Amino acid sequence: MDAQLYQQVLLAVQVSHSPLASAAERQAAYAFCEDFKGRADCALYAAALYRNPGPGDALELHRRRHFALHVLEHHVLTRWGALPAEEQQAMRAELVALLLLRPSEDEPVFVREKKVALLTHMAKRQFPQRWPELLPELLQVWQTGDDAQIELVLLVLRSLAEDCVSSSFNTSIPPARRKDILQGLNVCLPQLFPVVYHELETQYARYKAPTASSNQRSLSQRLIHATLDMLKEFLEWMPLDRPVDPNTNFIMVAVLLLEDVEFRVAGAECLEVFMTRGFGKDHRAIMLQSISQIIEKVDTLDLATLQPDLEANLLFHKKINDVLVTWGTCQLDVLLLDGPGEQEMALLRVILNNLCKLFAHPSLILTEAQIIFWLTVLKNKTVLKQGEAYLAEILEQLRQVSFDKYFKLASPERDNPGPQATACECSREEFDDHNEYIAYYGNFRGRLYALIRVLVQLNPTVVMQSLHERLAFVLTQYRAGTDHLSADRGLCTDLSTAYLYHEGISSLIDCIVKQLPPNAMQNPTNHQALQTILQAILSFDTPDPLLKFRQLLVLASFAKYYALDGSTLTAVFEMLFANINFVMPGEDVHGKMSSGTINVRRRALSSLVSICQAIPAHILPVLPVLCTKAQELFAADRVTDTEGVMLYEMLVLVSNSMENKEERVQFVQQIVQDPLTQWTSPEMTALVSSPQSIVTAIEAAANDEKTKKLLGMIIKTLTTLYGIAKRAGVAFSAKTTEDTGAFEGAWPHILPNLLALVRSLHGLQEPAVKAAVLKTPTACWLMSVSVDEVAQLLGGKNQLEEEEVAKLPAVSKWSKWHKNVRDISYHLMGVAVGQASFYKNPQVASMLQNSMLSDLDLMEHRHLKGALAYVYLPFLKTCPRELYPSLLDPVLATLFGHFAQRATSIFQRPAAGDKPAQTPWSALVVGIDDAKQEIAREKMVMELTRQVIDFIEYAVDPKTVVGTDTDNPKHVTSPEDAVLRDYILTQSPSLPFAIGAILVQVICWKDTLSCRKAVLLGDKFVNVLHADTKYHALLGRELFSAALQGILREHVGHVKEDGLKWEIINLARNIYCRLTLGLTPVEECKGIDPCNQPLRPASSLCTAPREILLSLPDVTPGQVEALDTLLREKHSMKTQKNAFKELLEMPILAIRREQALASGSASPLAGILGSNTSASIKKILDIPEKLVIPSREFEAQVKWQHAQNPNLDTQTLFGAQ
């Protein structure tokens, strides 16, 4: 051994950790250490360094030992497989002797963990076939070593089991290897468990001994935790009868530890793992015994008190909750097998009662964890029938708690929360701030909604009574706000307690009333309760806009009730119409109104529209009265343009119920006459005829009031026409075969100017026009993104820079005008293409080409997204079948082809340090700094990509949700959608290629949501098109390459999560099996043996996927042949995916190594990845020797165990029975 090299290693380790060393010195030290690890004799030096770390302080010595262990670990990972068996055995013996030496008292955790990792890596490669002595060696250390060595043994056993059973770790070990290791551990359990049990007893006795010193207690505490952590990993796979063996009843130990503050969480985690096991009928008795012991102990615990240590108690309460919920999720069916008897139902009652106590816990997270379980229980007919005697009390508790928690009163930032103080304290532990709480609460309330729905169905009368009591309490106790009031008027804000109660009760009423079954609503008692609740709401009077908003909102929830009791409609409509004209003192309808006032007025209109939409036939008799009311508001000029549109919508909705078609048409014509006249006027026609006309008008608007008004009239008239058109019996669905025709006569008048306007808006992006517009002082703002859009892209107005926004001139408002005009134009075009008459025009293709498809290659991302959502999706849904070849196909081919070209540019990753390239589609963003501008532009790209993928999904994999009013809604493909799908996939000559080109690019991109959908769509493509050889290049080369690239080359900072990786691997597997091997999935093998499928002709197969695999770095022909054999013999999808993943592990390492070297990185990672290929192989290989445990060896181990522990009595541990 070279003494000089030895000293250089010591120096390099010291420098790499020294805060006094310069960056260059540390980088040089890193590089030296990495080079050293690549030496063939590095293990020799590392072992010597570990034994004799040299002089220095304690921390420096530990660092040297840690580096030595790291080098040894690297050596095992990279060179072990290349060593002869004799050298492996010798090296293993030396390292085990080295690692199991008695450590120093102050050995830090990082050294201990590295020891464990090194021993585990060797065990994973050799135990049990080539290292059968592992357990005897560890047990020998256990018997003769000190506490630190015992802890090391426990940690090794835990790590070895964890690496085999935990999904976070086991992917590095081949399935056969995992099975061998677990079998080896299982055979050793009879010897191992008594020793572990005895150690647990000994250490617990020491921990509890009054005479124990703090050091002794600390060490015992560490050992007990290490033991429980090891047991938790073992409980996941060991035989079910082993942990309940009378001599080593670890389940009873874990139950008893629930009383110990220090170990109760670890005990609960062990029990939770055990409750996930599949007991089945054969081991039902073990499950019943275990849960009986658990619930008996839980029944005695105080699960309500959180102080003085709220954090620790809250964690423990959650763990207990997890144990019971896990039991319910996994074992309820086992309990109910073969008709449960009285004992089983009594046990279930105790469990449900304890779950009810925890359901009322102040923690929202704890409550939410139970909801799915309760939904299962309350829909189980056996439980409902046999548990009827005690379920009433449980249902009452669930109802009360669900009602209580439907109010958002537990924000972590609430001041003086009163009765909710404990809940707020829990929220402070669980949520960072109010915003995080609100975000979580939205999902929580959604789940609670489902539970309340079931409770309503089980006993609507009791629910209605309880609801009335809650409403009376809120309206009596919180008539006005008293805290968190607005500074200007002293009214409620979102944080006011009064508002929180009104928001909660209105949401609760909406939830319950809408879920009342028709027969329950007609019940006299329930009907009276509804009437009383509605009268209480109508009688409540408040000047506060926020409280009034909730009052008006909830009136729309009673639509079904109004159909039964029309007498209440008069009072309801009077209140709604009165609040359409709501203003606060000092405000003016056509001047400045606060957001609260605007919200109240629009809420009144929205509730009117909702009621008329729900029960139009019942409103029809009072249509003349509604018309009169609306005319009065218009005549008095008491409504804004937007509010006027909603009034029109309300009237048209009611008119749809007219039985006489001529009356309907005449009514709609009367309403549409004024806006249609304005839209077709010569001035409007001239304005929308060209982009230059729009630009000229905007430039003149500052000094010409008439022109300014005309520009505003575009939005007003189009919004009015859109509101009437979408409500006048027009359907977007192709399922509707008969149109009311009430609006049909207006389209020939609307479309010419509408198409011209769309063409003009698109023309603004033409290079010459755009350049001219950007030079104007006012119209240039047409080309920028509005402030509201920027705020939405960035996640809220709080992301804007107020100073920068304040600097924007008044004329910047034209950016918002442009957005509004484009949006309403696309909305109205969407209604137009949803009309059957639209397709009767022989020039329909030309109309689209000259309007929506004009200047497509210049449209900004945000505009293309809107066009897809508002126009092309309705077009896709309603285009007649006979026009698929002549209209649908060319339009979609143009769209898809353009986006594929666009994606080529926008998905390119810029080089490090470079700004993203500017493209014709990049939007002009103002009012924020450069960094946020890039975020906003990136968000536009992401939103467009998601919209395109959603559009493709509807085209080739459409799903409709049916049974939404039942407990089991389903996703089905309607016959009309199936025709569209089949045309696109199997009849169109170009669309599969156009769509495939998009999927190929999106799979390689960084957005997880888009990528996941693209992968699933790609899988569908493979399933449908694999047999057609003309698609082999697309599927076998392009899509397969994209799938591999999606796994092998990830964006920096955008690593794909494991679930998505498995989906991509499954896509690659499906392509390879179907195209390259000609294999058919088991579920499609009708009348064919999956293991003996006939070989397909070579001409029908695609060799490209195999060629691509062989072109990957570090992949050999032998490995691919082995993969082929496995795929032919093993038809489990999980096994096939694992095989693919294992094959790709080495290319992933090689590519990462290339990337690290290409980046010129001098980090330790670059050194690891930059070493030679043979030294980077860290794969754990299967052991060819069959696992055999000779009975004589087994008996010898038993005798040895008895000899080591002649007086071991493990039956009295913790009082176990």
C-alpha positions, 0 to 999 in steps of 0.5 A: 500500500502506497503511504503517500497515496494514503496521506493524499486520501486523508488530505482530500477528505479533510479539504472537501469538508473544510469551510476554510478551503476555497471552492477550487480546492474543494473541487480538486478534492472532490475530483481526487476522491472520485478518481480514487474510487475508480481504482481497482485497489480502492477497497484495500485502502478504504479498509485500512482507512476505516481501521486507522483513520489517523490523528485528528478530532472526533468529527474528523475521524468520523468523516474519514471513516464515513468516506472509507465506508462510502468507497467500500459501498461504491466498490460493492455496487460497481465491482462485486459482480465481476469478482470471483466467488472466492474473492467475494467470500473473502471480502465479505468476511473481512468487511463483516468483521470490520463492520461488526467491531464494537464502535465508539460511544459517540459514533454519529448516525451518518456512519452507522447508516453507511455501515447498514447500507454496506452490509445490506448491499452485500446481503441483497447480492448473496443472501441466502444461497451464497451467504446462509451464515448471515443470520447466525453471524448477526445473532452471534453478534447480538448475543456477544455484542454491546447495545450499539452492535445490536442496534446495527443488526436491527437496522440491517434486518430492517433495511434488508426487509424494507428493500424487498417489500417497500415500493420505494426501494424494491424496484432495484431488486429483481422479483426472484431475488426479492422472493429468495431474500424474504424466504431466507428471512422467513425460514430464520424467523423461529430463531430470530423472533425469540431473540428480538422479543427477549431484547425488546423485553430487556430494553423496555425493562431498562427503559422503565427502571427507576434507577436507570440513568439518562444515557441508559434510557436514551440507548434503550429508547433507541434500541426499542425504536429500532426493534419496532421499525424492523418489526414494521417491515417484517409484519408486511410479509411474514406468515400471519400466524407468526406475530400472534404466536403465544410465545412471541405475540408482537401484536399484543406488544404493539397494543400494550405500547399504545399506552406509552407516550414514547413508543405509541406511534411506532406501535400504532404503525406496526398495527396499521401494517398488520391490518393491511394484510390479506387475512381471508377466510383461513386467517379470519380468526387471527384478524378478529383476535387482533382487532379485538385486542386493538379496539379494547385498548383504543376504547380506554385511550383519551383521544380527545385531549390534545394539550399539553403537547398538541403536535405529539398528541395530534400525530398519535390520534391520526395514527390510531385513526389510520389503524381503524380506517385501514382495518375498515378498508381492508378487513370489513368484508372479512368480518362480514364473511358467511353472515356475521354473528352477534359477537362480530356485530358487537365488535363492529359496534365498538369499532364504529363508536370509536371511529365516531369519536375520532370523526368528531376530532378537531383535525380536518385531515383526520376526519377526511381519512374516515369519509370513504370508510363511512360511505362503504359502511352506510351502503353495506346492506348487511351492516344496515340490516344487522346493525339497525339497533345501534346505527341510529345513534351513530348516524346522529353523531355523523350528521352532527359532526358533518354539519359542524365541519361544513362551516369553514371555522378552523382557519389557522389565522382566525382571531378569537375563534371561541369554540373552534379554538382547538380546531384552529390549533390543529389547523396551525399544525396542519396548514402553513396559512389560511390559503393552504387551509382554504385550498384543502377545505375545498376538497374536504367539503367535496368529500363531506358532501358525498357523506351528507348525501348518504345521510340524507337518503337514510333519514331525510326527515331528521336531516331536515329538522337538524338543518332548520335548527342550524339555520335558525341559529345562524340567522339569530346569532349572526345577523350582522358582522362583528369582526374583520369588518371592511374599513370603509363601510363596516361590513363583512369581509371573507374573514368575518365570523358572520360571513363564515356562518352564512357561507356554511349554512347556505352551502349546507342547505344547497347540499341537502335540498338538492339531494332530497329524493322526490318522494322525501320532498313530497312527504308532508313533514319534509315539505313543511320543513322546506317551507319553514326554511325557505320562509326564514331565508326570505324573512332575513333582511340585511344591507350587507352585500356578502350576507345578501349574496349568500341569501340570494344564492341559496334561493336557487337551491329550492327549484325542485320545491318551487315545482311542488309549491308554486305559491312561494315563487312570487315572494322569491321573484320579488326578492330577486328582482328587487336585488337586481337593482341593489346599490349601496349608498353613494353608488350609481348603476352606470358609474362606480359600483363596488365588487360587493354590489356587482356580485349581489346584482349578478347573483340575483340574476344568476339565481333567476336564470337557474330557477327558470332553467330548472323548471321553465314549464312552471314559470311559463304562466308568469312569463308576461309578468317577468317580461314586464319586470324586465322592461321596467328595469330596461326603461329605467336604465337600471341594469348594466349591459351584462345584467341585461344579457342575463335578463334576456337569458331568463326570458328565453329559457322560460319561452322554451317551454311554449308548446306552440313553435310559432309563439316561441319563434315570435318571442325570440324574434322580438327579443333579438330584434334590437341587438340584431339591428345594431349588429348589422348596421352599416357602421358596424359592418364597416368597423369589423370588415378589416383589422385596419378599420378596428385599429383606426377606430381605436385610435380615434376613440379618444376624441370621438365619442360615437366611435368609442360607443360603437367599439363598446357596442361590439361586446354588448351586441355579441354578448346579448346575441350569444346569451339569447342564442345559447338559451334558445333551445340550441343544443351542442350535442349531436344527440338532439335530433330536433331543434326548436328553430327559435333562433334559426332565422337570425343566423344568416344575419349574424354570421357575415359580420361575425365571420368578418370580425373573426377574420379581422381579429386573426389578421391583426397578427399578420406581420405587416399589420402587426408591425404597423399596429405596434407603432400606434400610440393606442391600438398597440395595446391590442397586441398585449396580454391584459392585466387580468389575463396575466394575473390568472396565468400567475395564480392571482392578482397578488402576483402582479407588481402594483407599481408596474401596473400603476404605471400602465397608461389608461389606453392599456384597457384596449388589451382587455377589450381585445380579449373580451371581443375575441372571447365572445366572438369565439363563443358565438361561433361555437353556438353557430357551429352547433346548429344543424343549419350551419352545415346546410350551407354548401360553402361551409368549408370556405366559411371556416377556412376564411374565418376560424382557420385564417392566419392559424399559423400566426395565432398566439397560444392563448387565442388558439387555446380559446378557439379550440375550447369554444369553437372547434370542440362544438364543431367536433361534436356536431359535424354531421357524419356525412361531412366527415371526409369533406369537412371534419377531416381537412379541418382537423388535419389542418389544426393537428398539423399546425400544432405538431409544427408549433410544438417542434419549436415551443417544446425545445429546451434552450441551452443552459443560460439562454432565454427561450427563443421568441416565436411568432406565437409569443405574447407581449406581456407587460406590467411584470418583471422578465422572470414572471413574463417567462413564467406567464408565457410558459403557462400559456404553452402549457394551457394550450398543450393541455387543451390540445390533448383534451381535444384529441382525447374527446376525438379518439377516446370520448367518455360520457358520465352516466348515472351521476344521480346514483351511487355508481356513476360510470364513464361510457362511450355513446354510439354517436361518439363511437362513430366519430372515434372509429372514423378518425382512427380507422377510416381517415387516411391522415388523422392518425398520423397527425395526432400521432405526431402530437402525441410523440412530442407531448410524451417527451415534454415536461408537463405531467398532466399532458404527458399522462394523457398522451401516454394513455392515448398512445396506448389506445392507438397501439391497441387499435392500429397495431395490426395495420403495417402502414402505422408501424413506423409511427407506432414502432419507431416514433412512438416507441422512441418517444416513450423511451425518451420520456423515461431516459431523458428528463427535463432538469427540474421536471423529473417524472413521478414514478406513477407516470414512469410506469405508465410510459413503461407500459406503453413501451411494453405494449408496443413491443409485445404487439408489434415486435413479438406479435403477442396478444394480451391475455384478455384478448386471447379468446380460444387461444392459450396465452402461453402458446400463441401462434407465431405471426408472419415476419412481414406483419411484425415490426423490428424497429422497437428491438433495433431501438432497444439494441441501440441504447447504451449498455444494452446487449443482444443477450439481454433483449433475447432474455426480455423476449423470452420472458414476455412470451412466457410471463403474461402478467402485466406487472412482471412484464413492466418490471422486466422492461424497467430493469432493462432500461436501468443501465441506459438511464445511468449511461445517459445521465453519465453522458449528460454530467460529462457534457455539462462539464460538472465537477460535482461528486455526481459527475464523477460517479456518472463519469466513471467507466461503463463496467464500473457503473453497473449497480444492478443486482443479479439473480442467483442461479442456485435454487434456494434450498434450506437443508433440514439438518442445517435448520435443526442445527440452528434451532439447537444453537439457538436453544444453547445460546438461550437456555433460560429464555422465557418470552411469555411474560413480556409486557404482560402478554397472555 
